């Protein structure tokens, strides 16, 4: 039997390419596991249905259903898939700990300021305090990005020579500000993101995502 991923079937056009189901979809493509996607119409309120709330306590996607085993939160889901398949995760304890460390760094250290910057840039005047808050958020983001820039000086990926689930998460976090100029001062970080996004599995993920949402090819890039 295949896995079922509850993700986005329709979203606000401003967030196409930024929805977090992309992280799990990418991981599923990397693992080669058979899966099906149940796309939900976010603007129409399908996330607020009683059926979906029973699966997702915060009414958020993605949700993974592995033959009745239901899991939410993108970090937890991609780590589960890595453990399930033995892919994008080292076999030894210390290696797994380092990968897990960088998963947490992506979601807890880098993403909080980057996501807020992305939302300010996307919604512009709809956020009346955005222009005032953005410089402080960029300063906050710079602390993490400068550390990442330095870290990537001696290695192509976060934990060495191999692409892991940590790189998958970090890349999707960095994509949040790919058009906002925030990464311009970090050439190694930018090159790292592009290197990860060049993987065929990511290109397949984007192609299927754009088709499911019914948006123009390239809209999620």
DRENDO-1510 file (C-alpha; in Angstrom, 1 decimal, always signed):
<recs>
REC; n; res; u; v; w
REC; 1; UNK; +0.0; +0.0; +0.0 .
REC; 2; UNK; +1.1; +3.5; -0.6 .
REC; 3; UNK; +1.4; +6.4; +1.8 .
REC; 4; UNK; -1.1; +9.2; +1.7 .
REC; 5; UNK; +0.0; +12.8; +2.1 .
REC; 6; UNK; -2.5; +15.5; +2.9 .
REC; 7; UNK; -1.2; +18.6; +1.3 .
REC; 8; UNK; -2.3; +21.7; -0.6 .
REC; 9; UNK; -4.6; +21.4; -3.6 .
REC; 10; UNK; -5.2; +25.1; -3.8 .
REC; 11; UNK; -3.6; +28.1; -2.1 .
REC; 12; UNK; -3.3; +31.8; -2.1 .
REC; 13; UNK; -1.2; +32.6; -5.2 .
REC; 14; UNK; +1.3; +34.5; -3.1 .
REC; 15; UNK; +2.5; +31.4; -1.3 .
REC; 16; UNK; +2.8; +29.0; -4.2 .
REC; 17; UNK; +6.2; +27.4; -3.8 .
REC; 18; UNK; +6.4; +28.1; -0.1 .
REC; 19; UNK; +3.9; +25.7; +1.4 .
REC; 20; UNK; +5.5; +23.2; +3.8 .
REC; 21; UNK; +4.0; +20.1; +2.1 .
REC; 22; UNK; +6.8; +20.6; -0.4 .
REC; 23; UNK; +9.3; +19.3; +2.2 .
REC; 24; UNK; +7.6; +16.0; +2.6 .
REC; 25; UNK; +6.9; +15.7; -1.1 .
REC; 26; UNK; +10.6; +16.1; -1.8 .
REC; 27; UNK; +11.5; +13.6; +0.8 .
REC; 28; UNK; +9.0; +11.1; -0.7 .
REC; 29; UNK; +10.6; +11.6; -4.1 .
REC; 30; UNK; +14.1; +11.1; -2.6 .
REC; 31; UNK; +13.1; +7.8; -0.9 .
REC; 32; UNK; +11.2; +6.4; -3.8 .
REC; 33; UNK; +8.3; +5.2; -1.6 .
REC; 34; UNK; +4.9; +4.9; -3.4 .
REC; 35; UNK; +2.6; +7.6; -2.3 .
REC; 36; UNK; -0.6; +9.5; -3.2 .
REC; 37; UNK; -1.5; +13.1; -2.4 .
REC; 38; UNK; -4.8; +14.3; -1.2 .
REC; 39; UNK; -4.8; +18.0; -2.1 .
REC; 40; UNK; -7.0; +20.2; +0.1 .
REC; 41; UNK; -8.5; +23.5; -0.9 .
REC; 42; UNK; -7.1; +26.0; +1.7 .
REC; 43; UNK; -9.0; +29.1; +0.6 .
REC; 44; UNK; -12.3; +27.1; +0.6 .
REC; 45; UNK; -11.8; +26.1; +4.2 .
REC; 46; UNK; -11.1; +22.4; +3.8 .
REC; 47; UNK; -8.4; +22.7; +6.5 .
REC; 48; UNK; -11.1; +23.6; +9.0 .
REC; 49; UNK; -13.2; +20.5; +8.3 .
REC; 50; UNK; -13.9; +18.2; +11.2 .
REC; 51; UNK; -12.4; +15.3; +9.3 .
REC; 52; UNK; -9.1; +17.1; +8.9 .
REC; 53; UNK; -9.0; +18.4; +12.4 .
REC; 54; UNK; -9.1; +14.7; +13.6 .
REC; 55; UNK; -5.9; +14.2; +11.7 .
REC; 56; UNK; -4.1; +17.5; +12.3 .
REC; 57; UNK; -4.6; +19.1; +15.8 .
REC; 58; UNK; -3.6; +22.5; +14.5 .
REC; 59; UNK; -5.4; +22.2; +11.2 .
REC; 60; UNK; -2.2; +22.4; +9.3 .
REC; 61; UNK; -0.7; +20.5; +6.4 .
REC; 62; UNK; +1.2; +18.3; +5.7 .
REC; 63; UNK; -0.2; +15.2; +7.3 .
REC; 64; UNK; +1.3; +11.8; +6.6 .
REC; 65; UNK; -0.9; +8.7; +6.8 .
REC; 66; UNK; +1.2; +5.5; +6.7 .
REC; 67; UNK; -1.5; +2.8; +6.7 .
REC; 68; UNK; -3.3; +4.3; +9.7 .
REC; 69; UNK; -0.2; +5.7; +11.4 .
REC; 70; UNK; -0.8; +9.5; +11.3 .
REC; 71; UNK; +2.0; +12.0; +11.7 .
REC; 72; UNK; +2.1; +15.8; +11.5 .
REC; 73; UNK; +4.9; +18.5; +11.6 .
REC; 74; UNK; +7.3; +18.5; +8.7 .
REC; 75; UNK; +10.4; +18.0; +10.7 .
REC; 76; UNK; +8.9; +14.9; +12.4 .
REC; 77; UNK; +7.6; +13.5; +9.1 .
REC; 78; UNK; +10.8; +13.8; +7.1 .
REC; 79; UNK; +12.8; +12.3; +10.0 .
REC; 80; UNK; +10.3; +9.4; +10.2 .
REC; 81; UNK; +10.7; +8.8; +6.4 .
REC; 82; UNK; +14.4; +8.8; +6.8 .
REC; 83; UNK; +14.3; +6.3; +9.6 .
REC; 84; UNK; +11.7; +4.2; +7.8 .
REC; 85; UNK; +13.8; +3.9; +4.6 .
REC; 86; UNK; +17.4; +4.4; +5.8 .
REC; 87; UNK; +17.8; +7.1; +3.3 .
REC; 88; UNK; +19.4; +10.6; +3.7 .
REC; 89; UNK; +20.3; +9.6; +7.3 .
REC; 90; UNK; +23.6; +8.0; +8.5 .
REC; 91; UNK; +23.5; +4.5; +10.1 .
REC; 92; UNK; +25.6; +5.4; +13.1 .
REC; 93; UNK; +24.3; +7.1; +16.2 .
REC; 94; UNK; +26.7; +10.1; +16.1 .
REC; 95; UNK; +26.1; +10.7; +12.4 .
REC; 96; UNK; +22.3; +10.7; +13.0 .
REC; 97; UNK; +22.7; +13.1; +15.9 .
REC; 98; UNK; +24.6; +15.5; +13.7 .
REC; 99; UNK; +21.9; +15.3; +11.0 .
REC; 100; UNK; +19.2; +15.8; +13.6 .
REC; 101; UNK; +21.1; +18.8; +15.0 .
REC; 102; UNK; +21.0; +20.5; +11.6 .
REC; 103; UNK; +17.4; +19.7; +11.1 .
REC; 104; UNK; +16.7; +21.6; +14.3 .
REC; 105; UNK; +19.0; +24.4; +13.3 .
REC; 106; UNK; +17.1; +24.9; +10.0 .
REC; 107; UNK; +13.7; +25.0; +11.7 .
REC; 108; UNK; +14.5; +26.7; +15.0 .
REC; 109; UNK; +17.5; +29.0; +14.2 .
REC; 110; UNK; +17.2; +30.0; +10.6 .
REC; 111; UNK; +13.5; +29.7; +9.8 .
REC; 112; UNK; +11.9; +32.0; +12.5 .
REC; 113; UNK; +13.4; +35.3; +11.1 .
REC; 114; UNK; +13.4; +34.1; +7.5 .
REC; 115; UNK; +9.8; +33.2; +7.5 .
REC; 116; UNK; +8.8; +36.5; +8.9 .
REC; 117; UNK; +10.8; +38.4; +6.3 .
REC; 118; UNK; +9.2; +36.3; +3.6 .
REC; 119; UNK; +5.7; +37.2; +4.9 .
REC; 120; UNK; +6.5; +40.9; +5.0 .
REC; 121; UNK; +7.9; +40.8; +1.5 .
REC; 122; UNK; +4.9; +38.9; +0.2 .
REC; 123; UNK; +2.1; +40.9; +1.7 .
REC; 124; UNK; +3.7; +44.3; +1.6 .
REC; 125; UNK; +1.3; +47.1; +2.5 .
REC; 126; UNK; -1.2; +44.5; +3.9 .
REC; 127; UNK; +1.2; +44.3; +6.9 .
REC; 128; UNK; +1.2; +47.8; +8.3 .
REC; 129; UNK; +4.2; +47.3; +10.7 .
REC; 130; UNK; +6.2; +45.2; +8.2 .
REC; 131; UNK; +8.5; +47.9; +7.0 .
REC; 132; UNK; +9.4; +48.8; +10.6 .
REC; 133; UNK; +10.1; +45.2; +11.7 .
REC; 134; UNK; +12.0; +44.0; +8.6 .
REC; 135; UNK; +15.4; +45.6; +9.4 .
REC; 136; UNK; +15.5; +43.9; +12.9 .
REC; 137; UNK; +14.5; +40.6; +11.4 .
REC; 138; UNK; +17.2; +40.9; +8.7 .
REC; 139; UNK; +19.7; +41.5; +11.5 .
REC; 140; UNK; +18.5; +38.5; +13.3 .
REC; 141; UNK; +18.7; +36.4; +10.2 .
REC; 142; UNK; +22.2; +37.6; +9.4 .
REC; 143; UNK; +23.5; +36.0; +12.6 .
REC; 144; UNK; +22.3; +32.6; +11.5 .
REC; 145; UNK; +23.3; +33.1; +7.8 .
REC; 146; UNK; +26.8; +34.3; +8.6 .
REC; 147; UNK; +27.3; +31.2; +10.7 .
REC; 148; UNK; +26.0; +29.0; +7.9 .
REC; 149; UNK; +28.2; +30.8; +5.4 .
REC; 150; UNK; +31.2; +30.0; +7.5 .
REC; 151; UNK; +30.2; +26.4; +8.1 .
REC; 152; UNK; +29.9; +25.7; +4.4 .
REC; 153; UNK; +33.4; +26.9; +3.7 .
REC; 154; UNK; +34.8; +23.5; +4.2 .
REC; 155; UNK; +32.0; +21.1; +3.2 .
REC; 156; UNK; +29.4; +20.9; +0.3 .
REC; 157; UNK; +26.6; +19.8; +2.6 .
REC; 158; UNK; +25.7; +20.4; +6.2 .
REC; 159; UNK; +27.3; +17.2; +7.6 .
REC; 160; UNK; +29.9; +16.6; +5.0 .
REC; 161; UNK; +30.0; +15.1; +1.5 .
REC; 162; UNK; +26.5; +13.6; +1.5 .
REC; 163; UNK; +23.1; +15.2; +1.0 .
REC; 164; UNK; +20.9; +14.4; +4.0 .
REC; 165; UNK; +17.4; +15.1; +5.3 .
REC; 166; UNK; +19.0; +18.1; +7.1 .
REC; 167; UNK; +20.0; +19.7; +3.7 .
REC; 168; UNK; +16.5; +19.1; +2.5 .
REC; 169; UNK; +15.0; +21.0; +5.3 .
REC; 170; UNK; +17.6; +23.8; +5.2 .
REC; 171; UNK; +17.1; +24.3; +1.5 .
REC; 172; UNK; +13.3; +24.7; +1.9 .
REC; 173; UNK; +13.9; +27.2; +4.6 .
REC; 174; UNK; +16.4; +29.3; +2.6 .
REC; 175; UNK; +14.0; +29.3; -0.4 .
REC; 176; UNK; +11.6; +31.4; +1.7 .
REC; 177; UNK; +13.8; +34.5; +1.0 .
REC; 178; UNK; +15.3; +33.5; -2.4 .
REC; 179; UNK; +13.7; +36.6; -4.0 .
REC; 180; UNK; +14.2; +39.1; -1.2 .
REC; 181; UNK; +17.8; +39.9; -1.5 .
REC; 182; UNK; +18.6; +38.5; +2.0 .
REC; 183; UNK; +21.0; +35.9; +0.7 .
REC; 184; UNK; +23.0; +38.2; -1.6 .
REC; 185; UNK; +25.8; +38.7; +0.9 .
REC; 186; UNK; +26.2; +34.9; +1.4 .
REC; 187; UNK; +27.6; +33.4; -1.8 .
REC; 188; UNK; +28.3; +30.0; -0.3 .
REC; 189; UNK; +24.8; +29.8; +1.2 .
REC; 190; UNK; +23.3; +30.7; -2.2 .
REC; 191; UNK; +25.5; +28.2; -4.1 .
REC; 192; UNK; +24.5; +25.6; -1.5 .
REC; 193; UNK; +20.8; +26.2; -2.0 .
REC; 194; UNK; +21.2; +26.0; -5.8 .
REC; 195; UNK; +23.2; +22.8; -5.5 .
REC; 196; UNK; +20.5; +21.1; -3.4 .
REC; 197; UNK; +17.7; +22.4; -5.7 .
REC; 198; UNK; +19.5; +20.9; -8.7 .
REC; 199; UNK; +18.6; +17.4; -7.5 .
REC; 200; UNK; +16.3; +15.6; -10.0 .
REC; 201; UNK; +14.0; +14.7; -7.1 .
REC; 202; UNK; +13.4; +18.3; -6.3 .
REC; 203; UNK; +12.6; +19.1; -9.9 .
REC; 204; UNK; +10.1; +16.2; -10.0 .
REC; 205; UNK; +8.5; +17.5; -6.8 .
REC; 206; UNK; +8.0; +21.0; -8.2 .
REC; 207; UNK; +6.6; +19.7; -11.5 .
REC; 208; UNK; +4.0; +17.6; -9.8 .
REC; 209; UNK; +3.2; +20.4; -7.3 .
REC; 210; UNK; +2.5; +22.9; -10.0 .
REC; 211; UNK; +0.3; +20.5; -11.9 .
REC; 212; UNK; -1.7; +19.7; -8.8 .
REC; 213; UNK; -2.2; +23.3; -7.9 .
REC; 214; UNK; -3.1; +24.2; -11.5 .
REC; 215; UNK; -0.5; +27.0; -11.8 .
REC; 216; UNK; +1.8; +27.9; -14.6 .
REC; 217; UNK; +5.0; +26.0; -15.0 .
REC; 218; UNK; +7.7; +27.8; -13.1 .
REC; 219; UNK; +5.4; +29.5; -10.7 .
REC; 220; UNK; +6.8; +27.6; -7.7 .
REC; 221; UNK; +10.5; +28.1; -8.6 .
</recs>
